[in-house]
């Protein structure tokens, strides 16, 4: 299998994201970028906020370029705000200092990035399943990429 | 010997960086700049995140033109954020106020700058060697430029 993420794979990721988002009520936009952060596919659900598109695109870009979730980036720029401006100066596309994006890996290598973003879900970020609290966004991400659930929004109600 | 950094020397630095990077699992990009901060050689290891290249270039540039490890600059910009914008306005190339880069010295004089950057490894920045936690990036740097180990990532897990 090629190391590159194909359009078909990107669309499958988004199809799974849409499927899960309807189940957990996270009505957002979903972006899949290649290893250099360029968008392969992006979809905005019916009813998702317009701002979800540029935010998802920006976060997927960051996860692809750094090879990490966007959580450590957010932590780094919160702790050292001036570094955010450094990143903006060095990287050619707009960045967003928020959690939720993840790199897409194959064979240990980063081949892309995925992110959703804001949602109109009236009930907030958290949902309760079997008595346990989960972030809706990360449930969607885990299902979309078929990876373990990793909460990047523990403090967001 | 000329006081200028030659391409052969720059490539030897990058070669050592890639060799040590494999050993300690720091799969990154390695940039060597001359004393004016202009790139002499830059290599991205197979599997390194794409964002590592522009960041390594910006940090090698900064280490060369300031003649100091970039941790000192990063700490100073954290304390005086407005100065970052001053530096950005004055210096002609993009700078990044993060730690990790070092000047390359010969006979007490700055002849260049070196930096690696982000890595695609999933084990974080720290590695345990002989019961001591060390930074992967700084191990690579010390070996690459033939300098003593200098911890620049104490707060990065």
HADDOCK unambig.tbl for C-alpha pairs under 7 A between the chains (distance, minus, plus):
assign (segid A and resid 35 and name CA) (segid B and resid 50 and name CA) 6.74 0.50 0.50
assign (segid A and resid 36 and name CA) (segid B and resid 50 and name CA) 5.57 0.50 0.50
assign (segid A and resid 65 and name CA) (segid B and resid 49 and name CA) 5.46 0.50 0.50
assign (segid A and resid 65 and name CA) (segid B and resid 50 and name CA) 4.99 0.50 0.50
assign (segid A and resid 65 and name CA) (segid B and resid 51 and name CA) 4.26 0.50 0.50
assign (segid A and resid 66 and name CA) (segid B and resid 49 and name CA) 5.55 0.50 0.50
assign (segid A and resid 66 and name CA) (segid B and resid 51 and name CA) 5.54 0.50 0.50
assign (segid A and resid 66 and name CA) (segid B and resid 118 and name CA) 6.39 0.50 0.50
assign (segid A and resid 67 and name CA) (segid B and resid 49 and name CA) 5.46 0.50 0.50
assign (segid A and resid 67 and name CA) (segid B and resid 120 and name CA) 5.48 0.50 0.50
assign (segid A and resid 80 and name CA) (segid B and resid 78 and name CA) 5.94 0.50 0.50
assign (segid A and resid 82 and name CA) (segid B and resid 77 and name CA) 6.81 0.50 0.50
assign (segid A and resid 82 and name CA) (segid B and resid 78 and name CA) 6.43 0.50 0.50
assign (segid A and resid 82 and name CA) (segid B and resid 81 and name CA) 5.85 0.50 0.50
assign (segid A and resid 83 and name CA) (segid B and resid 96 and name CA) 6.77 0.50 0.50
assign (segid A and resid 83 and name CA) (segid B and resid 97 and name CA) 5.58 0.50 0.50
assign (segid A and resid 83 and name CA) (segid B and resid 98 and name CA) 6.67 0.50 0.50
assign (segid A and resid 86 and name CA) (segid B and resid 95 and name CA) 6.23 0.50 0.50
assign (segid A and resid 86 and name CA) (segid B and resid 96 and name CA) 4.42 0.50 0.50
assign (segid A and resid 86 and name CA) (segid B and resid 97 and name CA) 6.02 0.50 0.50
assign (segid A and resid 87 and name CA) (segid B and resid 96 and name CA) 6.58 0.50 0.50
assign (segid A and resid 89 and name CA) (segid B and resid 94 and name CA) 5.81 0.50 0.50
assign (segid A and resid 90 and name CA) (segid B and resid 54 and name CA) 6.11 0.50 0.50
assign (segid A and resid 90 and name CA) (segid B and resid 55 and name CA) 6.41 0.50 0.50
assign (segid A and resid 90 and name CA) (segid B and resid 94 and name CA) 5.69 0.50 0.50
assign (segid A and resid 90 and name CA) (segid B and resid 95 and name CA) 6.94 0.50 0.50
assign (segid A and resid 91 and name CA) (segid B and resid 54 and name CA) 6.81 0.50 0.50
assign (segid A and resid 109 and name CA) (segid B and resid 47 and name CA) 5.21 0.50 0.50
assign (segid A and resid 110 and name CA) (segid B and resid 47 and name CA) 6.80 0.50 0.50
assign (segid A and resid 110 and name CA) (segid B and resid 49 and name CA) 6.61 0.50 0.50
assign (segid A and resid 110 and name CA) (segid B and resid 120 and name CA) 6.99 0.50 0.50
